[in-house]
Amino acid sequence: MNFILAYLIGHRKDEGFILYGAIAAVAFLIDPMTSALFYLLAFLGLTAFNIKQKRWARGFYQLLAALLGFFTRLLSNWLYHRFESDFWLCH
């Protein structure tokens, strides 16, 4: 939530949404329902902010950056568990 507030004030840049998406993935792994609700509300708030500011392209870029971070984190978690089990089976 601090990231969103800092972004709305102007203290954060758009590139931070990659990290924001990665943190969302970690939160989703811990508590899927609560984090899905929180990030849905954050998405709606950011969408409204970007529409009000007439920043359609920035809003789309932020969505893509957050999705990149989210899916990268989920993929890295899956790969870690996949190869960790293979490693332990070999030794």
Phi, psi and omega in degrees: 000324178298324179297316182295315179297318178296324178294316182296327178285331179112011182271350180240154179257169183295334182296339179293347181289341174293313176295322177302318178293322178294320177293324176298322179294319178297315178298322180294324178291328181279311182217091187299315186292312181295316181291324178297318178295314180299312183287335173293315178295321177296319178299315180296319178295315178294323177297315178298318179298314182291326176293318179297321180277358182058048179242066183296315182294320178295321178296319178293319177298317178299318178298314180296320179294318179294319178294322177300312178296320181297308184287330175295317179294316178297319179294318180294324177294317180295316179296321179300311181290327179294311183277337175295317179292324177293322180297315183289332178287332182283334185256000000 
